[in-house]
Amino acid sequence: MLLVHLTIVLTTINCTFIENNAKEDGGAIYFDCGYLDNYVINSTFINNSANRGGAIYDAGYIINTVHNIFDGNIASLGRDI
């Protein structure tokens, strides 16, 4: 799991996240990055799980997703994001 708590712009490009698990939020990625834009581009999220945001959890900030694949992610709230 990738946990980010900084004031930066995070760009994730061409990454694969498979079978990650978080007990709370964001099975693969948990965004908590100030008020700046975050980007996930051309990435794949398969069989990740969490309570909220099976693949990606965004703590209320801007997240831009472009050309990503989401398959088999599981969460009580927000199966993929």
Buried (B, 14 or more C-beta within 10 A) or exposed (E): BBEBEEEEEBEBEEBEBEEBEBEEBBBBBBBBBEEEEBBBBEBBBBBBBBBBBBBBBBBEEEBEBEEBEBEBBBBEEBBBB
